[in-house]
Amino acid sequence: MSAKLYWIARHSVAIALSVAFLAPVVFIVLTSLMSSNQALTSDFWPRTWHPGNYADVFRRTAMPRYLLNTIVYAGLATLFMLASSVPAAYALAKLRWRGRGVVFVLIICMMMLPPQVVTVPLYLMWARYHLTGTLWPLIVPMLFGDAFSIFLMRQFLLTIPEEYLDAARVDGCGEWRVLLRVVAPMARPGIAAAALFQFFYAWNDYYGPLLYTSENEQNWTLSLGLASFRSLHHVEWNLVTAATVLTMAPIVVVFFFAQKAFVQGVTLTGVKG
């Protein structure tokens, strides 16, 4: 008994934080299984269980289409970000060229720039090419890199010893082969962390889809569909929370399977500056 009390006391802060983070999630899940009348009360535990609320969400919304749009948006944005940001991070971390420091400072400045500042000119540009109403204005810019992802991966690549790269160059490898054959395998945790950050951001993004696809429901994402569903069913909190659980579930599953690489990448990033 004393050993258990000692363990609880030693981990009391972690236990308190875990309860604080998990309590809202548990409350949402329990509310999603209540009846409509009970969901409006202060009851915490369902009197009767209604798993059919999840089926009602699918009947009342185009949830599969929202899910497909979100997967396309998050998946392509992440792939395009990796294709552009990994070489940029490698150039900033491992190549010597004039102006490298200035470019890195500009990337830091881009991280501080609110997206709302450039909303109007970007929207006018995409409207000129008739791409508003689609998700392409949110996906295509990832081909030109992401400032935060470049910064994150650049910090990780700085931890890779130069000796490995020099040995590959002596063996006749060009810079692209060094990047793909030597650096990329060693930088998997950092690349995975940047990919997960981008994937989570795109999955939860509300501002971008609202700006570009609000007039075309066929291209709505889960975040936009959930907001619309909440406004239509604001008195049926059991259905609103059921839709919320369906929106959160895929991203929780992804993080559960990728948490080791994610935590390792975030932990090791920034060891060397």
C-alpha positions in Angstrom: 0.0 0.0 0.0 2.8 2.4 0.9 4.5 1.6 -2.4 1.3 2.6 -4.3 1.0 5.8 -2.4 4.6 6.6 -3.0 4.1 6.0 -6.8 1.0 8.2 -6.8 2.7 11.0 -4.9 5.8 10.8 -7.2 3.6 11.0 -10.3 0.9 13.3 -9.0 1.6 16.2 -11.4 1.6 13.8 -14.4 -1.7 12.2 -13.1 -3.3 15.6 -12.6 -2.3 16.7 -16.1 -3.5 13.5 -17.6 -6.9 13.9 -16.0 -7.1 17.5 -17.1 -6.5 16.5 -20.7 -8.6 13.4 -20.8 -11.7 14.6 -18.9 -13.0 16.8 -21.8 -12.5 13.9 -24.3 -14.3 11.4 -22.0 -17.1 14.0 -21.5 -17.5 14.3 -25.3 -17.6 10.6 -25.8 -20.2 10.0 -23.1 -22.4 12.9 -24.3 -22.3 11.4 -27.8 -24.0 8.3 -26.4 -26.8 10.1 -24.6 -30.3 10.8 -25.7 -31.2 14.3 -27.0 -33.0 15.3 -23.8 -30.3 14.1 -21.5 -27.6 15.8 -23.5 -29.2 19.1 -22.5 -28.9 18.3 -18.8 -25.9 18.4 -16.4 -25.8 14.6 -16.2 -22.4 13.1 -16.8 -23.2 9.4 -17.3 -25.7 8.3 -19.9 -29.0 6.8 -18.4 -29.5 4.9 -21.6 -26.9 4.3 -24.3 -27.5 5.5 -27.9 -24.7 4.3 -30.2 -27.2 5.0 -33.0 -26.2 8.6 -32.7 -23.2 7.9 -34.9 -25.4 6.4 -37.6 -27.6 9.4 -37.4 -24.6 11.7 -38.1 -23.9 9.7 -41.3 -27.6 9.9 -42.4 -27.8 13.6 -41.8 -24.5 14.7 -43.3 -22.2 13.9 -46.2 -19.5 12.6 -43.7 -17.8 10.2 -46.1 -17.3 12.9 -48.7 -16.0 15.3 -46.0 -13.6 12.6 -44.8 -12.4 11.9 -48.4 -11.8 15.6 -49.0 -9.9 15.9 -45.7 -7.7 12.9 -46.5 -6.9 14.3 -50.0 -6.1 17.8 -48.6 -4.0 16.5 -45.6 -2.3 13.8 -47.6 -1.3 15.8 -50.7 -0.3 18.9 -48.6 2.0 16.7 -46.5 3.5 15.0 -49.6 4.1 18.3 -51.4 5.5 19.8 -48.2 8.0 17.0 -47.8 9.0 17.1 -51.5 9.9 20.8 -51.2 10.9 21.4 -47.6 13.3 18.5 -47.1 15.7 19.7 -49.9 15.4 23.3 -48.6 16.2 22.2 -45.1 19.2 20.2 -46.4 20.5 23.2 -48.3 20.3 25.4 -45.2 21.8 22.9 -42.9 24.5 21.1 -44.9 25.5 23.2 -47.9 27.7 26.2 -47.8 26.5 29.0 -50.1 26.5 32.8 -50.0 23.3 34.3 -48.4 22.4 31.1 -46.5 22.0 33.0 -43.3 19.9 35.7 -44.9 17.5 33.1 -46.4 17.2 31.4 -43.0 16.3 34.7 -41.4 13.7 35.3 -44.1 12.2 31.9 -43.4 12.0 32.8 -39.7 10.2 36.0 -40.6 7.7 34.1 -42.8 6.9 32.0 -39.7 5.9 35.2 -37.9 3.7 36.5 -40.7 0.0 36.0 -40.0 -1.8 34.2 -42.9 -4.6 36.8 -42.9 -2.1 39.4 -44.1 -1.8 37.8 -47.6 -5.4 36.5 -47.8 -6.8 39.1 -50.2 -4.0 39.0 -52.8 -3.8 35.2 -52.7 -7.5 34.8 -53.1 -7.6 37.2 -56.1 -4.7 35.2 -57.7 -6.5 31.9 -57.3 -9.8 33.4 -58.4 -8.0 34.5 -61.6 -7.2 30.9 -62.4 -10.7 29.7 -61.4 -9.5 27.5 -58.6 -11.6 29.0 -55.8 -14.3 26.6 -54.6 -11.6 23.8 -54.6 -8.9 22.7 -52.2 -6.1 23.3 -54.7 -5.3 26.8 -53.3 -4.5 25.1 -50.0 -2.5 22.2 -51.6 -0.4 23.8 -54.4 1.4 26.3 -52.1 3.0 23.3 -50.3 5.1 22.7 -53.4 7.0 25.9 -52.6 7.8 24.8 -49.0 6.5 25.5 -45.5 8.5 27.8 -43.3 7.9 26.0 -40.0 8.7 22.6 -41.6 11.9 23.9 -43.1 13.0 25.3 -39.8 12.1 22.1 -37.9 13.9 19.8 -40.3 16.9 22.1 -40.6 17.4 22.0 -36.9 17.2 18.2 -37.0 19.7 17.9 -39.9 22.2 20.0 -38.0 22.5 17.0 -35.6 23.7 14.7 -38.3 27.6 14.5 -38.3 29.3 15.9 -41.4 31.6 12.9 -41.6 28.8 10.7 -43.0 28.1 13.2 -45.8 31.8 13.7 -46.6 32.3 9.9 -46.9 29.4 9.7 -49.3 30.8 12.5 -51.4 34.2 10.9 -51.5 32.5 7.7 -52.8 31.2 9.8 -55.7 27.7 10.7 -54.6 26.2 13.9 -55.7 24.2 16.1 -53.3 20.8 14.5 -54.3 22.2 11.0 -53.7 23.6 12.2 -50.4 20.3 13.6 -49.4 18.2 10.5 -50.5 20.7 7.7 -49.5 22.4 9.1 -46.4 20.6 12.1 -44.9 16.9 11.0 -45.4 17.3 7.6 -43.6 19.1 9.2 -40.7 16.6 12.1 -40.5 13.5 9.9 -40.4 12.4 11.0 -36.9 12.6 14.7 -37.9 10.9 14.2 -41.2 8.2 12.2 -39.5 7.6 14.9 -36.9 7.4 17.6 -39.7 5.0 15.4 -41.7 2.8 14.8 -38.7 2.7 18.5 -37.8 1.6 19.3 -41.4 -0.9 16.5 -41.5 -2.5 17.5 -38.2 -2.6 21.1 -39.3 -4.3 20.3 -42.6 -6.7 17.9 -40.9 -7.9 20.5 -38.4 -7.7 23.5 -40.7 -10.9 25.5 -40.7 -9.8 28.9 -42.0 -8.5 27.7 -45.3 -11.4 25.5 -46.4 -13.9 28.2 -45.2 -12.1 30.8 -47.3 -11.8 28.8 -50.5 -14.6 26.1 -50.5 -17.4 27.6 -48.5 -19.5 28.1 -51.6 -19.0 24.6 -52.8 -20.2 21.9 -50.4 -18.7 19.2 -52.6 -15.2 20.2 -51.4 -15.9 20.8 -47.7 -13.6 19.2 -45.2 -14.5 17.6 -41.9 -13.8 20.8 -39.9 -16.1 22.9 -42.2 -18.7 20.2 -42.3 -18.6 19.9 -38.5 -19.1 23.6 -38.0 -22.1 23.6 -40.4 -23.5 20.5 -38.6 -23.2 22.2 -35.3 -25.0 25.3 -36.4 -27.9 23.2 -37.8 -28.2 20.9 -34.8 -27.0 23.2 -32.0 -29.7 21.9 -29.6 -28.9 18.2 -30.3 -25.6 18.1 -28.5 -25.5 14.3 -28.6 -25.3 14.4 -32.4 -22.9 17.3 -32.4 -20.5 15.5 -30.0 -20.9 12.2 -32.0 -19.8 14.1 -35.2 -16.9 15.6 -33.1 -15.8 12.1 -32.1 -15.9 10.9 -35.7 -13.8 13.8 -36.7 -11.2 13.3 -34.0 -11.0 9.5 -34.2 -8.8 9.2 -37.4 -6.3 11.7 -36.2 -6.0 10.0 -32.8 -5.4 6.6 -34.5 -2.7 8.2 -36.7 -0.9 9.7 -33.7 -1.2 6.5 -31.7 0.7 4.5 -34.4 3.2 7.3 -35.1 3.8 8.7 -31.6 7.2 7.1 -31.2 8.6 8.8 -34.4 6.8 12.0 -33.5 8.2 12.2 -30.0 11.7 11.2 -31.0 11.7 13.8 -33.8 10.5 16.6 -31.6 12.9 15.6 -28.8 16.0 15.5 -31.0 15.2 18.6 -33.0 17.1 21.6 -31.8 19.9 19.8 -30.1 22.3 21.8 -32.2 21.6 25.3 -33.4 
